[in-house]
Amino acid sequence: MKIFKITSLYKLIYLTITISFIYFFYSEHKIYHYNIGEMDVYETSSIEYPLIPKRIKSLKITYKGLDLTISGETPVLIKSDDNIRRTSKVVSIKIDEQSVNLHLENNTILNIKVDNYGDRLTITSTIPKVFPKIKEIEIPFTLIKDFTMSNGELSYIIKSGKDEFHLKYNDNYTVNRSNNHIILYAEDDNLSNLTFSPLNSSDLPIAEQWYMKYRKPEQKLTDELINNFIDNISTSISQIFKFIEYNSDSGTWKNLPSRDKYTQDSVIVYLAEAMSKGNYSSSLIKINGLKSLYPSDFGFKSMPFLGNIVQNGSKEHLNQKRELENIERIVKYSTSELLNLWIPEHYFPGNQIDLIKLQEDLVTLSVKDLTLEQKAIYLNNLLGIIQYGKPTEGTFNSVKIASDFIINQIKWDETGLYLVENDISNQRLNLDIAKILLKAAQHETSEYTKPVAEALISTYIRNSDRSSSVSLTYNIKDKIFSKEKITPEESYLKLSTNKHIPHYYQDYGVKVWTISDSVQIQQTPNSTRISITYPVDSKTNINSHFLYISGIKPYAQLYFKGKPWRADVNFEKWNVGYYYDQTSQMLYFLPNHTNIREEILVTY
């Protein structure tokens, strides 16, 4: 029998085949291309074979002028708190409609996401809890041909011709331009979002300049600025009622203002301020003096009832019912009318309207060609869905898109910052939109959303006159303010955080219109229990405030202070009591508090 011997020739052949196979395996590759909005992803990987998994060799991500290429030559660098930098390659990726997830070697994940229109790129990361602790992640980047990066006053500017977008400065990252790395800083095992904003509109860089060059440090919007404005309004309104006196000898009132000196809103502001400052009872007595002179202005079936906006009693309930029915009809049948429908916040909770249908319709609408007010309505209603409904990712994306389109309509001059349409800025609408943008800023919108909102409020306040009135419109082309004014009372009600401004509180289908800052509703099949706080003034035995309660079905007995009470249509005479309208299921209640918290119990 012959013995087969492995000669040097055989060894060489074996080694050549092995090396060739390895070289073929590692050199053979395939390029996969994915398009996500304006972001392109190019994955270069080895070809996958049975039992031989695919290996990612490099990943190239381009967005506008930015090129993120991660490979063996340009890996992601991860720095731990022992100051050692470790390289990390891409192990796998996951693509969806809006983002790409990069799974790195050490269980770190980078998520690179664009919105539906490709107008915003966001980089976020999750990092494992390991020791030593990860403190920085460095992502390599280059600029696409013809693009340059420069340092602006508020942001890095990436630009080529008319195309530009900005990377706003903050403490969560830096750009090392010497070695072309974006460095994200970790905090509490998370990396803060890094957002590339589009700023394709020339107005946004202009706004950026306005912040830096035209707003003096002392002009920045602060709580003090708003509070001073509110205080000025409060002082002005208090002068209307300040000198009202009761002459006990003659049983008459002195110094009552004429009807052209006060409005429903001024009474509301006056009593809300009094409530917050602890002198509501003495202020209410003065309003009762007005009631003696103008009884038609202050009955519980007129407006206002002691400043609590119970507008014409059951008539107001009927108006609300019709308003809700109209909202329900539009949501159900008329998508086009949605763009002209401001939905008040108190209609969102409690399944009063079909929020799922409303959401489906809104996220499919195009915002681009809407009027400014329609964009504001659209955004307001989306934010209501987010707060009270079950928002989808499409809802959040729509909020971002609408916010961007609104911000693109800003203009500025030496008098301030405005949202402009056909050279006209409506300052009432500006204030409404500013409040909406402050809410939108909580949902990953542009980093300019909140500053623009604050600048609009700041401009609004600074354009007020000595009486705290504000011109309704401003022609930015001709630099002319209108003679028509927004009243100080309206500004107060929109800007003040006073918890005693009449407001709705609702739960279990029961809706309470109140000036109380604390309402609790408990309901069982056999009862409804409503407890309400009110500051008790020991100097008087009259500690009454009005409640308008709807949704109380016909009942067997009503208890107050633990005792059964009867309805009395003339309850106002006694400064305590209630009246119940069974047809509208509406309860008018005037509780006289001996304790800070009193309870109304209705049994069925």
C-alpha positions in Angstrom: 0.0 0.0 0.0 1.3 3.4 -1.0 1.4 6.1 1.6 0.2 9.5 0.4 2.5 12.3 1.5 1.6 16.0 1.7 4.4 17.5 -0.2 5.4 21.2 -0.2 3.6 21.5 -3.6 0.3 20.3 -2.1 0.8 22.6 0.9 1.2 25.5 -1.5 -1.9 24.6 -3.5 -3.9 24.2 -0.3 -2.7 27.5 1.0 -3.4 29.3 -2.3 -6.9 28.0 -2.4 -7.6 29.0 1.2 -6.2 32.5 0.7 -8.1 32.9 -2.5 -11.3 31.9 -0.8 -10.7 34.3 2.1 -9.8 37.1 -0.3 -12.8 36.4 -2.5 -15.1 36.3 0.5 -13.8 39.5 2.0 -13.4 41.4 -1.3 -16.7 40.4 -2.8 -19.4 42.9 -1.9 -22.7 44.3 -2.8 -24.0 47.9 -2.4 -27.5 48.5 -1.2 -29.2 51.9 -1.6 -32.0 53.1 0.6 -33.8 56.5 0.2 -35.5 58.1 3.2 -36.9 61.5 2.3 -33.8 63.6 1.4 -31.5 61.2 3.2 -29.7 58.5 1.1 -28.2 55.4 2.8 -25.5 53.4 1.0 -24.6 50.1 2.6 -21.6 48.2 1.3 -21.7 44.6 2.6 -20.2 41.2 1.9 -22.5 38.8 0.0 -24.6 36.6 2.3 -24.2 32.9 1.9 -25.8 29.9 3.8 -24.2 29.7 7.2 -22.1 32.8 6.3 -23.9 36.0 7.5 -23.6 39.3 5.8 -20.9 41.6 7.1 -21.2 45.4 6.8 -18.0 46.9 5.4 -19.1 50.5 5.3 -22.1 52.7 5.6 -22.5 56.1 3.8 -25.3 58.4 4.8 -25.8 61.7 2.9 -28.3 64.5 3.8 -28.2 67.7 1.9 -24.5 68.8 2.2 -23.5 66.4 4.9 -21.8 63.0 4.4 -21.6 60.5 7.3 -19.4 57.6 6.3 -18.6 54.9 8.8 -16.1 52.2 7.9 -13.0 50.5 9.1 -11.0 53.5 8.0 -13.5 56.0 9.5 -15.1 54.2 12.5 -17.3 55.7 15.2 -15.2 56.5 18.2 -16.5 55.9 21.7 -14.9 57.6 24.7 -15.4 56.3 28.2 -14.8 58.2 31.5 -11.4 56.7 31.7 -10.5 58.9 28.7 -9.9 55.9 26.4 -11.2 56.0 22.9 -12.4 52.8 21.3 -13.4 52.3 17.7 -16.8 50.9 16.9 -18.0 49.5 13.6 -21.6 49.0 12.3 -22.8 45.4 13.0 -26.2 45.8 11.5 -28.8 48.3 10.4 -32.5 48.6 10.4 -34.4 50.7 7.9 -37.9 52.0 8.3 -39.9 54.8 6.5 -38.3 57.6 8.3 -35.1 56.5 9.9 -32.1 54.2 10.0 -30.9 52.5 13.2 -27.2 51.7 13.4 -26.3 48.9 15.8 -22.7 49.3 16.7 -20.2 46.7 18.1 -20.6 47.6 21.8 -24.5 47.6 21.9 -24.7 51.3 21.2 -27.4 52.3 18.8 -27.5 55.4 16.7 -30.9 56.5 15.2 -30.7 58.9 12.3 -34.2 60.1 11.3 -35.8 62.5 8.9 -39.4 63.8 8.9 -41.9 63.1 6.1 -40.7 65.9 3.9 -37.0 65.5 4.6 -36.8 68.9 6.2 -35.3 67.8 9.4 -32.5 65.4 10.3 -32.3 64.2 14.0 -29.5 62.0 15.4 -30.2 60.3 18.7 -28.5 57.5 20.6 -29.0 54.9 23.3 -25.9 53.6 25.1 -25.5 50.6 27.3 -24.9 50.8 31.0 -21.3 49.6 31.1 -18.2 50.2 33.1 -16.2 52.3 32.4 -19.1 54.6 31.6 -19.5 56.0 28.0 -19.3 59.8 28.0 -18.9 60.7 24.3 -19.6 59.4 20.8 -17.7 60.8 17.8 -19.3 60.4 14.4 -17.1 61.0 11.4 -18.4 63.3 8.7 -17.3 65.1 5.5 -19.0 67.7 3.4 -20.4 66.9 -0.1 -18.7 68.7 -3.0 -19.3 72.5 -3.2 -20.7 72.7 0.4 -18.8 74.6 3.1 -19.2 74.9 6.8 -18.8 78.2 8.7 -19.6 79.4 12.2 -22.6 81.7 12.5 -23.5 83.7 15.6 -26.0 81.0 16.7 -25.2 77.9 14.6 -22.9 76.1 12.2 -23.9 77.0 8.7 -23.6 74.3 5.9 -24.1 76.0 2.6 -23.8 75.7 -1.2 -25.2 78.6 -3.2 -28.8 79.1 -2.1 -29.0 75.8 -0.3 -28.2 76.0 3.3 -29.2 74.5 6.7 -28.0 75.2 10.2 -26.8 73.2 13.1 -27.7 75.2 16.2 -25.2 75.6 19.0 -25.9 74.0 22.3 -24.1 72.2 25.1 -25.0 68.7 24.0 -22.5 68.5 21.2 -19.6 70.1 19.4 -18.2 69.9 15.8 -14.5 69.3 15.6 -13.7 70.7 12.2 -10.0 69.8 12.4 -10.7 66.1 12.3 -14.3 66.2 11.0 -16.1 64.6 13.9 -19.4 65.4 15.4 -19.1 64.8 19.2 -22.2 63.9 21.1 -22.0 64.1 24.9 -23.7 61.5 27.1 -25.7 62.5 30.1 -27.4 59.9 32.5 -26.9 57.1 30.0 -28.5 59.0 27.2 -27.4 61.3 24.4 -29.3 64.5 23.8 -30.9 64.9 20.4 -28.8 66.6 17.7 -31.1 68.3 15.2 -30.3 69.7 11.8 -32.8 72.4 10.9 -33.7 73.2 7.3 -33.8 77.0 7.4 -34.3 77.1 3.7 -36.4 80.3 4.1 -34.3 83.4 4.2 -36.5 84.7 7.0 -35.1 82.3 9.5 -31.5 83.4 9.3 -32.8 87.0 9.4 -34.7 86.1 12.6 -31.4 84.7 13.9 -29.7 88.0 13.2 -32.6 89.9 14.8 -32.2 88.0 18.1 -28.5 88.8 18.2 -28.4 92.3 17.0 -31.7 94.0 17.8 -32.8 92.5 21.0 -30.9 94.1 23.8 -30.1 91.9 26.8 -32.7 93.6 29.0 -35.3 93.0 26.3 -35.3 89.3 26.5 -38.6 87.8 27.3 -38.8 86.9 31.0 -41.6 86.1 33.4 -40.9 89.6 34.8 -41.8 91.2 31.5 -45.2 89.4 31.3 -45.8 89.9 35.0 -45.2 93.6 34.8 -47.6 93.8 31.8 -50.3 91.8 33.8 -49.8 94.0 36.9 -50.2 97.2 34.8 -53.5 95.8 33.4 -54.7 94.8 36.9 -53.9 98.2 38.3 -55.7 99.9 35.5 -58.8 97.8 35.8 -58.9 98.1 39.6 -59.2 101.9 39.2 -62.6 101.3 37.6 -64.1 99.8 40.8 -61.7 101.2 43.5 -63.9 104.1 44.7 -67.2 102.2 44.9 -68.6 102.7 48.4 -71.8 101.8 50.3 -73.5 104.4 52.4 -75.1 102.5 55.2 -77.1 105.5 56.4 -78.9 106.1 53.1 -78.6 102.5 51.9 -77.2 103.6 48.6 -74.0 103.1 46.6 -71.6 105.9 45.7 -69.1 106.2 42.8 -70.6 103.4 40.7 -69.0 103.5 37.2 -71.2 104.0 34.2 -71.8 101.0 31.9 -69.3 102.4 29.3 -66.5 102.2 31.9 -66.5 98.4 32.4 -67.1 95.2 30.4 -67.7 91.6 31.2 -64.0 90.9 30.9 -63.0 93.7 33.2 -65.3 92.3 36.0 -63.7 88.9 35.4 -60.2 90.2 35.7 -61.0 92.3 38.7 -62.5 89.3 40.6 -59.8 86.9 39.5 -57.1 89.3 40.8 -59.0 89.7 44.0 -59.3 85.9 44.4 -55.5 85.5 43.9 -54.7 88.3 46.4 -57.1 87.1 49.1 -59.6 90.0 49.0 -62.3 88.4 46.9 -65.2 89.0 49.3 -64.6 92.8 49.6 -64.3 93.1 45.8 -67.4 91.0 45.3 -69.3 93.4 47.5 -68.4 96.2 45.2 -69.6 94.2 42.2 -72.8 93.6 44.0 -73.2 97.3 44.2 -73.0 97.5 40.4 -75.6 94.7 40.3 -78.0 96.9 42.2 -77.6 99.7 39.6 -77.6 97.3 36.5 -79.4 94.2 37.6 -79.8 92.9 34.0 -76.0 92.6 33.8 -75.5 90.3 36.7 -78.4 87.8 37.2 -77.7 84.1 37.1 -79.5 84.0 33.8 -77.6 86.9 32.4 -74.0 87.8 31.8 -71.8 87.9 33.6 -73.0 86.2 36.8 -70.6 87.9 39.3 -67.9 87.8 36.7 -68.1 84.1 36.1 -69.3 84.1 32.4 -72.5 82.1 32.8 -73.8 83.6 29.6 -77.6 83.7 29.8 -77.9 80.6 31.8 -79.6 77.8 29.9 -79.2 79.8 26.7 -75.4 79.4 27.1 -75.8 75.7 27.7 -77.9 75.4 24.5 -75.2 77.4 22.6 -72.5 75.0 23.8 -74.6 72.0 22.9 -75.1 73.4 19.4 -71.4 74.3 19.1 -70.4 70.7 20.1 -72.9 69.3 17.6 -71.4 71.4 14.9 -67.9 70.3 15.7 -69.1 66.6 15.7 -70.7 67.2 12.3 -67.6 68.7 10.7 -65.3 66.0 12.2 -67.6 63.3 10.8 -68.5 64.6 7.4 -66.6 67.7 6.3 -62.8 67.5 6.2 -62.5 70.8 4.3 -64.2 72.7 7.1 -61.7 71.4 9.6 -59.2 74.0 8.5 -61.5 76.8 9.7 -62.6 75.1 13.0 -60.9 76.3 16.2 -61.8 73.5 18.7 -61.9 74.9 22.3 -59.8 72.8 24.6 -62.7 71.8 26.9 -64.2 69.7 24.0 -61.2 67.4 23.6 -61.4 65.4 26.9 -64.1 63.0 27.8 -64.8 61.4 24.3 -67.0 64.4 23.3 -65.6 64.3 19.8 -64.2 61.5 17.6 -60.5 62.2 18.1 -59.4 59.2 16.0 -61.3 60.4 13.0 -60.1 64.0 13.5 -56.5 62.7 13.7 -56.8 60.6 10.6 -58.1 63.5 8.6 -55.7 66.1 9.8 -52.5 64.2 9.2 -53.5 63.6 5.6 -54.1 67.3 4.8 -51.5 69.4 3.1 -50.4 72.5 5.1 -48.2 74.3 2.6 -50.9 76.5 0.9 -53.1 77.2 3.9 -53.6 80.7 5.3 -51.7 81.6 8.4 -54.8 81.3 10.6 -55.6 77.9 9.0 -52.1 76.7 9.9 -52.7 77.9 13.4 -56.1 76.1 13.6 -54.5 72.9 12.2 -51.7 73.0 14.7 -54.0 73.9 17.7 -56.2 70.9 16.9 -53.3 68.5 16.5 -51.9 69.5 19.9 -55.4 68.9 21.4 -55.2 65.3 20.0 -51.7 64.8 21.5 -52.9 66.0 24.9 -56.2 64.1 25.1 -56.1 61.5 22.4 -53.9 58.7 21.2 -51.4 60.4 18.9 -49.5 58.5 16.2 -46.1 59.2 14.8 -47.8 60.9 11.9 -49.4 63.3 14.4 -46.1 64.4 15.8 -44.6 64.7 12.3 -47.5 66.9 11.3 -46.9 69.2 14.3 -43.3 69.6 13.2 -44.3 70.4 9.6 -47.0 72.9 10.6 -44.7 74.6 13.1 -42.0 75.0 10.4 -44.5 76.5 7.9 -45.8 79.0 10.4 -42.2 80.0 11.4 -41.4 80.6 7.8 -43.8 83.5 7.7 -41.9 85.6 10.3 -40.7 89.1 9.4 -39.0 91.7 11.6 -38.2 95.4 11.8 -37.1 97.8 14.5 -40.4 97.4 16.3 -40.2 93.6 16.7 -40.9 90.2 15.3 -44.2 89.4 13.4 -46.0 86.7 11.5 -47.0 88.4 8.3 -49.5 87.7 5.5 -49.8 90.1 2.6 -47.7 92.7 4.5 -50.2 92.7 7.4 -49.6 91.2 10.9 -52.6 90.5 13.1 -51.3 90.8 16.6 -54.2 89.0 18.2 -53.5 86.0 15.9 -49.7 86.4 16.7 -50.4 86.0 20.4 -52.6 83.0 19.9 -50.0 81.4 17.6 -47.2 82.2 20.1 -49.1 80.2 22.8 -49.6 77.4 20.4 -46.0 77.3 19.4 -44.9 77.1 23.0 -46.9 73.9 23.3 -45.5 72.6 20.0 -42.0 73.3 21.2 -42.4 70.3 23.5 -42.6 67.9 20.6 -39.2 67.9 18.8 -40.0 70.9 16.6 -37.4 73.2 15.3 -35.1 74.8 17.9 -36.5 78.1 16.7 -40.0 77.3 17.7 -39.8 78.4 21.3 -37.6 81.5 20.7 -39.9 82.7 17.9 -43.0 82.2 20.2 -41.3 84.2 23.0 -40.3 87.0 20.5 -43.9 87.3 19.3 -45.1 87.7 22.9 -42.3 90.1 23.7 -43.2 92.2 20.6 -46.9 92.1 21.5 -46.2 93.5 25.0 -43.7 96.1 23.9 -46.2 97.4 21.3 -48.8 98.2 24.1 -49.6 101.8 24.9 -49.9 103.5 28.3 -53.3 102.0 28.9 -51.9 98.5 28.0 -54.0 98.4 24.8 -52.4 96.8 21.7 -53.0 97.8 18.1 -54.9 94.9 16.3 -52.8 95.0 13.1 -49.4 96.2 11.9 -48.6 97.0 8.3 -44.9 96.0 8.2 -44.5 97.5 4.7 -45.8 101.0 5.5 -44.9 100.7 9.3 -48.4 101.7 10.4 -50.2 100.4 13.5 -54.0 100.2 13.3 -56.3 102.4 15.4 -58.4 99.4 16.3 -57.2 98.1 19.6 -57.0 94.8 21.6 -58.3 95.6 25.1 -56.1 95.2 28.2 -58.7 92.7 29.5 -58.3 90.4 26.5 -54.5 90.5 26.9 -54.8 89.6 30.5 -57.1 86.7 29.9 -54.7 85.3 27.3 -51.4 85.8 29.1 -52.2 85.6 32.8 -51.5 82.3 34.7 -54.1 83.3 37.3 -55.8 80.0 38.3 -59.0 81.9 39.3 -59.8 83.0 35.8 -63.1 81.2 35.1 -62.3 77.9 33.5 -63.7 74.4 32.8 -63.0 71.3 34.8 -64.6 68.1 33.7 -64.6 64.4 34.5 -67.1 61.5 34.2 -69.2 63.6 31.8 -69.7 66.3 34.4 -68.4 69.8 33.4 -67.9 72.5 36.0 -67.3 76.2 35.1 -65.6 77.7 38.1 -63.1 80.2 39.5 -61.8 77.5 42.0 -58.2 76.3 41.5 -59.1 72.8 42.8 -62.1 70.7 41.8 -62.5 67.0 42.4 -65.3 64.9 40.8 -66.2 61.4 42.0 -69.0 59.4 40.4 -70.7 56.1 41.2 -73.8 54.5 39.8 -75.8 56.0 42.7 -74.1 59.4 43.2 -72.0 62.3 42.0 -69.7 64.0 44.5 -68.1 67.4 43.7 -65.7 69.0 46.1 -64.3 72.5 45.5 -61.8 74.7 47.3 -62.3 78.4 48.0 -60.3 80.8 50.3 -62.4 81.6 53.3 -62.4 85.2 54.5 -62.9 85.4 58.3 -63.9 89.0 58.1 -67.2 88.3 56.4 -69.9 85.6 56.5 -70.3 85.8 52.8 -67.8 83.5 51.1 -69.8 82.7 48.0 -68.8 82.0 44.4 -70.8 80.8 41.5 -70.6 77.3 39.9 -72.1 76.4 36.6 -72.4 72.5 36.4 -73.6 70.6 33.4 -74.1 66.9 33.0 -76.1 66.4 36.2 -78.9 63.9 35.4 -82.2 64.1 37.3 -81.5 63.2 40.9 -83.3 62.2 44.1 -81.6 64.5 46.6 -78.8 67.1 46.7 -76.7 67.5 49.9 -74.5 70.5 50.8 -72.4 70.6 54.0 -73.8 67.2 54.7 -77.4 68.4 54.8 -80.2 68.0 52.2 -80.9 71.2 50.2 -83.8 72.3 48.1 -83.6 74.1 44.8 -84.7 77.7 44.9 -85.0 79.9 41.8 -84.4 83.0 44.0 -81.3 81.5 45.7 -79.2 84.6 44.8 -81.1 86.6 47.5 -79.6 84.5 50.2 -76.0 84.4 48.8 -76.1 80.6 49.0 -78.2 77.9 47.3 -78.9 76.5 43.9 -81.3 76.1 41.0 -81.6 73.0 38.8 -82.8 73.0 35.2 -83.9 69.5 34.5 -84.3 70.0 30.7 -80.7 71.0 30.2 -79.4 69.0 33.2 -77.7 72.2 34.4 -77.0 73.1 38.0 -76.5 76.7 39.1 -74.9 76.7 42.5 -73.8 79.4 44.9 -72.0 77.7 47.8 -71.2 79.8 50.9 -67.9 78.4 52.3 -67.3 78.0 56.0 -64.5 75.6 55.2 -61.8 76.0 52.5 -63.1 72.8 50.8 -66.8 72.2 50.6 -68.7 69.2 49.0 -71.8 68.9 46.9 -73.3 65.4 46.9 -76.0 64.4 44.4 -77.7 61.0 44.9 -79.9 59.1 42.4 
